[in-house]
């Protein structure tokens, strides 16, 4: 021990180089990205079983149960379909089953994904018009109404919008957009992308007179990626009868036939169906309304923390109006630093994976997801790791972000803040 402090010549020993801090990431990783989200153990366990006969009654019953339960998730009496595909597959299914080459489609911009849906339609031969929007604001229903009133010949055959854009973090007011369509007296099909919203916030397909809804498995439905879902109203099914873009794989008519293999245009994704049945069971065990309320409570905590951090000037909300920030994901602009530094730090040192900025926000933002199988400790852990990282990296932020999140949760539980 003496040699640690005194050299052999009698003078002080040379200072040892400071050891690098030991990462604290060992343990279960916190996946805080907006898809794929955390998959519950019970869902993984449901998938871990032997294969079954794809023609057996057991699998047909599982398929039927999933299709019926999806109606309850979408809040519809319409038809539901399951595709072995990601969300882009659901987009294509919606378009090809209802429209014909050359049809005019109006896309309501509020970020990356409605435009992406429109780009896919353009590739299919549709005529795409984008109603310009802002990545920092929700769709303006008044602008929708004005554009539709100007379409006196009703050349617009469909309207595409997302409820939550996971790139921008915007949530659109779907009932208000429906009201704008009705005020214009326009007959276009109303198609809504609920990929980041179904299972995370209120979604009322029939009450809001949505004609086609799409979502997928890996976000609010708490499943592995690989399945997508479409729900169709009677109006959409009527359009299907004359649609010129129909193809064998996506076709609703074939999938309406009783044989199980027809519902998947071939071999059923049986293990994913077992997992889906388990995940849908979790949703309704909790209760949809309670699921929606849980997401609002978690979002309030995240957004309270970000509001405090933003006081330091190095970061800010992407979405300007608090009411237009989604309950599923919060997008945070980083004008004062490179967000990859933050993401690398939290992942390596704390085992927390933050979402990256995408599209127009690549390299300019990070995202914190609070969707799917998530609870208060998970969100608080993510916020705590993020605040430690911001301070350790010397990024100027307001003090007390995590405390603000705790206060928001106290308000959620109805206790004095």
C-alpha positions as CSV (number, residue, x, y, z in Angstrom):
1,X,0.0,0.0,0.0
2,X,3.0,2.3,0.8
3,X,4.2,1.9,-2.8
4,X,0.9,3.3,-4.1
5,X,1.8,6.7,-2.6
6,X,5.6,6.9,-2.6
7,X,8.1,6.2,-5.3
8,X,11.3,4.1,-4.8
9,X,13.3,7.3,-4.8
10,X,11.3,8.6,-1.9
11,X,9.2,11.1,-3.9
12,X,5.5,11.0,-4.6
13,X,4.4,8.2,-7.0
14,X,3.2,9.2,-10.4
15,X,-0.5,9.6,-10.7
16,X,-2.3,6.6,-12.2
17,X,-4.5,7.3,-15.2
18,X,-8.1,7.5,-14.2
19,X,-10.0,4.4,-15.0
20,X,-12.9,4.6,-17.5
21,X,-16.3,4.5,-15.8
22,X,-17.8,1.0,-15.7
23,X,-21.1,0.8,-17.8
24,X,-24.2,0.1,-15.9
25,X,-26.0,-1.5,-18.8
26,X,-26.0,-5.1,-17.5
27,X,-29.6,-6.3,-17.1
28,X,-32.7,-6.2,-19.3
29,X,-32.4,-3.6,-22.0
30,X,-35.0,-0.9,-22.1
31,X,-36.3,-0.6,-25.7
32,X,-37.7,2.9,-25.9
33,X,-38.2,3.1,-29.6
34,X,-41.5,3.4,-31.5
35,X,-41.5,0.0,-32.9
36,X,-40.8,-2.8,-32.5
37,X,-41.9,-2.3,-29.0
38,X,-41.4,-4.6,-26.0
39,X,-43.0,-8.1,-26.4
40,X,-44.6,-9.5,-23.2
41,X,-43.2,-12.8,-22.0
42,X,-46.6,-14.4,-22.2
43,X,-46.8,-13.6,-25.9
44,X,-43.4,-15.0,-26.5
45,X,-44.4,-18.1,-24.6
46,X,-47.5,-18.5,-26.6
47,X,-45.4,-18.7,-29.8
48,X,-43.0,-21.3,-28.3
49,X,-44.9,-24.4,-29.2
50,X,-44.9,-27.1,-31.9
51,X,-46.4,-26.4,-35.3
52,X,-50.0,-27.6,-36.0
53,X,-51.8,-28.8,-39.1
54,X,-52.7,-25.6,-41.1
55,X,-56.0,-27.2,-42.1
56,X,-57.0,-28.2,-38.5
57,X,-60.0,-26.8,-36.8
58,X,-57.8,-25.6,-34.0
59,X,-56.0,-23.1,-36.3
60,X,-59.2,-22.1,-38.0
61,X,-60.6,-21.2,-34.6
62,X,-57.5,-19.2,-33.7
63,X,-57.8,-17.3,-36.9
64,X,-61.5,-16.6,-36.4
65,X,-60.9,-15.5,-32.8
66,X,-58.2,-13.0,-33.9
67,X,-60.3,-11.6,-36.7
68,X,-63.3,-11.1,-34.4
69,X,-61.1,-9.6,-31.6
70,X,-59.5,-7.2,-34.1
71,X,-63.0,-5.8,-34.8
72,X,-63.3,-4.9,-31.2
73,X,-59.8,-3.3,-31.3
74,X,-60.8,-1.1,-34.3
75,X,-64.3,-0.6,-32.8
76,X,-66.0,-1.7,-36.0
77,X,-68.6,-4.1,-37.3
78,X,-66.8,-4.2,-40.6
79,X,-64.6,-6.9,-42.1
80,X,-61.1,-7.5,-40.8
81,X,-58.1,-9.0,-42.5
82,X,-54.7,-10.3,-41.4
83,X,-51.6,-10.1,-43.7
84,X,-48.2,-11.6,-43.4
85,X,-46.6,-8.2,-43.9
86,X,-45.5,-5.0,-42.1
87,X,-47.4,-1.8,-42.2
88,X,-46.4,-1.0,-45.8
89,X,-48.2,-4.2,-46.7
90,X,-51.4,-3.0,-45.0
91,X,-51.1,0.3,-47.0
92,X,-50.9,-1.6,-50.3
93,X,-53.8,-3.9,-49.3
94,X,-56.0,-0.8,-48.5
95,X,-55.2,0.8,-51.8
96,X,-55.4,-2.2,-54.2
97,X,-58.7,-3.4,-52.7
98,X,-60.6,-0.2,-53.2
99,X,-59.0,1.9,-56.1
100,X,-58.2,1.7,-59.7
101,X,-55.2,3.0,-61.8
102,X,-55.4,6.7,-62.3
103,X,-57.7,7.4,-59.3
104,X,-57.0,10.7,-57.6
105,X,-56.0,10.4,-54.0
106,X,-55.6,13.3,-51.5
107,X,-52.8,12.8,-48.9
108,X,-52.9,14.8,-45.7
109,X,-49.3,15.6,-44.7
110,X,-48.2,15.9,-41.0
111,X,-44.9,14.1,-41.1
112,X,-43.3,11.2,-43.0
113,X,-45.9,8.4,-43.1
114,X,-48.9,9.8,-44.9
115,X,-46.6,10.9,-47.7
116,X,-45.0,7.5,-47.7
117,X,-48.4,5.9,-48.1
118,X,-49.1,8.3,-51.0
119,X,-45.7,7.4,-52.6
120,X,-46.7,3.8,-52.5
121,X,-50.0,4.7,-54.2
122,X,-48.1,6.6,-56.9
123,X,-46.0,3.5,-57.6
124,X,-49.2,1.6,-58.1
125,X,-50.5,4.0,-60.7
126,X,-52.7,6.3,-58.6
127,X,-52.7,10.1,-59.0
128,X,-51.4,11.5,-55.7
129,X,-52.0,15.0,-54.5
130,X,-50.5,16.1,-51.2
131,X,-52.3,18.7,-49.1
132,X,-49.2,20.4,-47.7
133,X,-48.7,20.2,-44.0
134,X,-46.1,20.9,-41.3
135,X,-44.0,18.3,-39.5
136,X,-44.5,20.4,-36.3
137,X,-48.3,20.7,-36.6
138,X,-51.4,18.5,-37.0
139,X,-53.5,18.4,-40.1
140,X,-55.7,21.5,-40.3
141,X,-59.4,20.3,-40.8
142,X,-60.4,23.7,-42.3
143,X,-57.8,23.2,-45.0
144,X,-59.2,19.7,-45.7
145,X,-62.7,21.1,-45.9
146,X,-61.7,23.9,-48.3
147,X,-59.8,21.5,-50.6
148,X,-62.7,19.1,-50.8
149,X,-65.3,21.9,-51.4
150,X,-63.2,22.9,-54.4
151,X,-63.4,19.4,-55.8
152,X,-66.9,20.0,-57.2
153,X,-66.7,17.0,-59.6
154,X,-65.6,14.7,-56.8
155,X,-62.5,13.5,-58.7
156,X,-60.8,12.7,-55.3
157,X,-61.6,9.1,-54.6
158,X,-59.8,8.6,-51.3
159,X,-58.2,10.6,-48.5
160,X,-55.2,9.2,-46.6
161,X,-54.1,10.4,-43.2
162,X,-52.2,8.9,-40.2
163,X,-53.6,9.3,-36.7
164,X,-50.1,9.4,-35.2
165,X,-47.0,10.1,-37.2
166,X,-44.1,8.3,-35.5
167,X,-41.5,10.4,-37.2
168,X,-42.9,13.8,-36.2
169,X,-44.7,12.8,-33.1
170,X,-47.9,14.5,-34.2
171,X,-51.4,13.2,-33.4
172,X,-54.1,14.2,-35.8
173,X,-57.7,14.8,-34.8
174,X,-59.5,12.1,-36.8
175,X,-63.1,13.1,-35.8
176,X,-62.4,16.7,-36.8
177,X,-61.1,15.6,-40.2
178,X,-64.2,13.4,-40.6
179,X,-66.4,16.4,-39.8
180,X,-64.5,18.4,-42.4
181,X,-65.2,15.8,-45.0
182,X,-68.9,15.7,-44.1
183,X,-69.1,19.5,-44.1
184,X,-67.8,19.5,-47.7
185,X,-70.3,16.8,-48.6
186,X,-67.6,14.8,-50.2
187,X,-68.0,11.0,-51.0
188,X,-64.3,10.1,-51.0
189,X,-63.2,7.0,-49.0
190,X,-61.6,8.0,-45.7
191,X,-58.5,5.9,-45.0
192,X,-56.7,6.1,-41.7
193,X,-53.3,4.7,-40.7
194,X,-53.6,3.7,-37.1
195,X,-50.2,1.9,-37.0
196,X,-48.9,3.9,-34.1
197,X,-52.2,4.6,-32.5
198,X,-54.4,1.5,-32.4
199,X,-54.0,0.0,-29.0
200,X,-52.4,3.3,-27.7
201,X,-55.2,5.8,-27.9
202,X,-58.9,6.2,-28.7
203,X,-59.8,4.8,-32.1
204,X,-63.4,4.5,-33.1
205,X,-63.7,3.3,-36.7
206,X,-67.4,3.1,-37.0
207,X,-68.3,6.1,-34.9
208,X,-65.8,8.3,-36.9
209,X,-67.1,6.9,-40.2
210,X,-63.6,5.6,-41.3
211,X,-63.8,3.5,-44.4
212,X,-60.5,1.7,-44.2
213,X,-58.2,1.3,-41.2
214,X,-54.8,-0.1,-41.1
215,X,-52.4,-1.1,-38.3
216,X,-49.7,-3.7,-37.6
217,X,-48.5,-6.0,-34.9
218,X,-45.3,-4.5,-33.4
219,X,-46.5,-1.3,-31.7
220,X,-49.6,-0.9,-29.5
221,X,-50.6,-4.5,-30.1
222,X,-47.4,-5.7,-28.4
223,X,-46.4,-8.4,-30.9
224,X,-43.4,-9.2,-32.9
225,X,-43.1,-7.5,-36.3
226,X,-44.5,-9.4,-39.3
227,X,-48.3,-9.0,-39.2
228,X,-50.5,-6.2,-40.4
229,X,-54.2,-5.7,-40.2
230,X,-56.9,-4.0,-42.3
231,X,-60.5,-3.2,-41.4
232,X,-63.0,-2.3,-44.1
233,X,-66.4,-0.6,-43.9
234,X,-69.4,-1.6,-46.1
235,X,-68.6,1.5,-48.2
236,X,-65.1,0.2,-48.8
237,X,-66.4,-3.3,-49.5
238,X,-68.7,-1.8,-52.2
239,X,-65.7,0.0,-53.7
240,X,-63.9,-3.2,-53.7
241,X,-66.3,-4.8,-56.2
242,X,-65.1,-2.4,-59.0
243,X,-61.5,-1.8,-57.9
244,X,-59.1,-2.2,-60.8
245,X,-55.9,-2.6,-58.7
246,X,-56.9,-5.9,-57.1
247,X,-54.2,-8.6,-56.9
248,X,-54.3,-12.2,-55.7
249,X,-52.3,-11.8,-52.5
250,X,-54.1,-8.7,-51.1
251,X,-57.6,-9.5,-52.4
252,X,-60.4,-9.3,-49.8
253,X,-62.8,-11.5,-51.8
254,X,-60.5,-14.5,-51.6
255,X,-59.8,-13.9,-48.0
256,X,-63.5,-13.8,-47.2
257,X,-63.8,-17.5,-48.3
258,X,-64.1,-19.9,-45.3
259,X,-61.0,-22.1,-45.7
260,X,-58.2,-21.0,-43.4
261,X,-55.5,-21.0,-46.1
262,X,-57.6,-18.6,-48.1
263,X,-57.4,-16.0,-45.4
264,X,-53.6,-15.9,-45.8
265,X,-53.3,-16.7,-49.5
266,X,-51.5,-19.8,-48.5
267,X,-49.8,-21.1,-45.3
268,X,-51.0,-19.4,-42.2
269,X,-48.4,-17.7,-39.9
270,X,-49.5,-20.0,-37.2
271,X,-47.0,-19.1,-34.5
272,X,-47.6,-15.4,-35.0
273,X,-51.3,-16.1,-34.7
274,X,-50.7,-17.8,-31.3
275,X,-48.8,-14.8,-30.2
276,X,-51.4,-12.4,-31.5
277,X,-54.2,-14.2,-29.7
278,X,-52.2,-13.8,-26.5
279,X,-51.4,-10.1,-27.0
280,X,-55.0,-9.3,-27.9
281,X,-56.0,-11.1,-24.7
282,X,-53.7,-8.9,-22.7
283,X,-55.3,-5.8,-24.2
284,X,-58.8,-6.8,-23.2
285,X,-57.7,-8.2,-19.8
286,X,-56.6,-4.6,-19.1
287,X,-59.5,-3.0,-20.9
288,X,-59.1,-0.8,-24.0
289,X,-60.1,2.4,-22.2
290,X,-57.6,1.7,-19.4
291,X,-54.9,1.0,-22.0
292,X,-55.6,4.4,-23.6
293,X,-55.5,6.1,-20.1
294,X,-52.2,4.4,-19.3
295,X,-50.6,5.8,-22.5
296,X,-51.8,9.3,-21.7
297,X,-50.4,9.0,-18.2
298,X,-47.0,7.8,-19.4
299,X,-46.9,10.5,-22.1
300,X,-47.6,13.2,-19.5
301,X,-44.5,12.1,-17.6
302,X,-42.2,12.1,-20.6
303,X,-43.5,15.4,-21.9
304,X,-43.2,17.0,-18.5
305,X,-39.5,16.0,-18.3
306,X,-38.8,17.2,-21.9
307,X,-40.4,20.6,-21.1
308,X,-38.0,21.1,-18.2
309,X,-35.0,19.9,-20.2
310,X,-35.9,22.3,-23.0
311,X,-35.3,25.2,-20.6
312,X,-31.6,24.8,-21.2
313,X,-31.9,25.7,-24.9
314,X,-30.2,22.6,-26.4
315,X,-33.4,20.7,-27.2
316,X,-37.0,21.3,-27.9
317,X,-40.3,19.6,-28.7
318,X,-40.8,19.0,-32.4
319,X,-44.6,19.4,-32.1
320,X,-45.4,22.9,-31.0
321,X,-48.9,22.6,-29.5
322,X,-49.1,20.3,-26.4
323,X,-52.5,19.0,-27.5
324,X,-51.0,17.8,-30.8
325,X,-48.2,15.7,-29.1
326,X,-49.0,12.1,-29.4
327,X,-49.6,9.7,-26.4
328,X,-47.4,7.1,-28.0
329,X,-44.1,8.7,-28.9
330,X,-42.4,12.1,-28.2
331,X,-40.1,13.6,-30.8
332,X,-37.4,15.9,-29.5
333,X,-35.3,18.2,-31.7
334,X,-31.7,18.7,-30.8
335,X,-30.4,22.0,-32.3
336,X,-27.7,22.2,-29.7
337,X,-26.0,18.7,-30.1
338,X,-25.7,15.6,-32.2
339,X,-28.4,13.2,-30.9
340,X,-26.3,10.2,-31.8
341,X,-24.0,11.0,-28.9
342,X,-26.9,10.8,-26.5
343,X,-28.2,7.5,-28.0
344,X,-24.8,5.9,-27.9
345,X,-24.3,6.9,-24.3
346,X,-27.7,5.7,-23.0
347,X,-27.4,2.4,-24.8
348,X,-23.8,1.6,-23.9
349,X,-23.8,2.9,-20.3
350,X,-27.4,2.4,-19.2
351,X,-29.0,-0.2,-21.4
352,X,-31.6,2.2,-22.7
353,X,-32.3,2.4,-26.4
354,X,-33.7,5.7,-27.5
355,X,-35.3,6.2,-31.0
356,X,-33.5,8.1,-33.7
357,X,-34.8,10.9,-35.8
358,X,-36.0,9.7,-39.2
359,X,-37.0,11.3,-42.5
360,X,-36.5,15.0,-42.5
361,X,-35.4,14.8,-38.8
362,X,-32.5,12.4,-39.4
363,X,-29.5,13.5,-37.3
364,X,-31.7,16.3,-35.9
365,X,-33.8,14.6,-33.2
366,X,-34.3,11.6,-30.9
367,X,-37.5,10.0,-29.9
368,X,-38.8,8.5,-26.7
369,X,-41.5,5.9,-27.2
370,X,-44.1,5.3,-24.5
371,X,-46.3,2.8,-26.3
372,X,-47.4,-0.8,-26.0
373,X,-46.1,-3.0,-23.1
374,X,-44.8,-0.1,-21.0
375,X,-45.3,1.0,-17.4
376,X,-44.3,3.8,-15.1
377,X,-40.9,2.3,-13.9
378,X,-39.9,1.7,-17.5
379,X,-40.6,5.2,-18.5
380,X,-39.0,6.7,-15.4
381,X,-35.9,4.5,-16.0
382,X,-35.7,5.8,-19.5
383,X,-36.0,9.4,-18.4
384,X,-33.5,9.0,-15.6
385,X,-30.9,7.5,-17.9
386,X,-31.5,10.2,-20.5
387,X,-31.2,13.0,-17.9
388,X,-27.9,11.5,-16.6
389,X,-26.6,11.2,-20.1
390,X,-27.5,14.7,-21.0
391,X,-25.7,16.1,-17.9
392,X,-22.7,13.8,-18.3
393,X,-22.3,14.9,-21.9
394,X,-22.4,18.5,-20.8
395,X,-25.5,19.3,-22.8
396,X,-27.3,22.3,-21.2
397,X,-30.7,21.3,-19.9
398,X,-33.1,22.6,-17.3
399,X,-32.8,21.0,-13.9
400,X,-35.4,18.6,-12.6
401,X,-36.8,16.8,-15.6
402,X,-37.2,13.5,-13.8
403,X,-38.8,15.3,-10.8
404,X,-41.3,16.9,-13.2
405,X,-42.1,13.5,-14.6
406,X,-42.8,12.2,-11.0
407,X,-45.1,15.2,-10.4
408,X,-47.0,14.4,-13.6
409,X,-47.5,10.8,-12.5
410,X,-48.7,12.1,-9.1
411,X,-51.3,14.1,-10.9
412,X,-52.3,11.1,-13.0
413,X,-52.9,9.1,-9.8
414,X,-54.9,12.0,-8.4
415,X,-52.5,12.7,-5.5
416,X,-51.3,16.2,-4.5
417,X,-48.3,17.3,-6.6
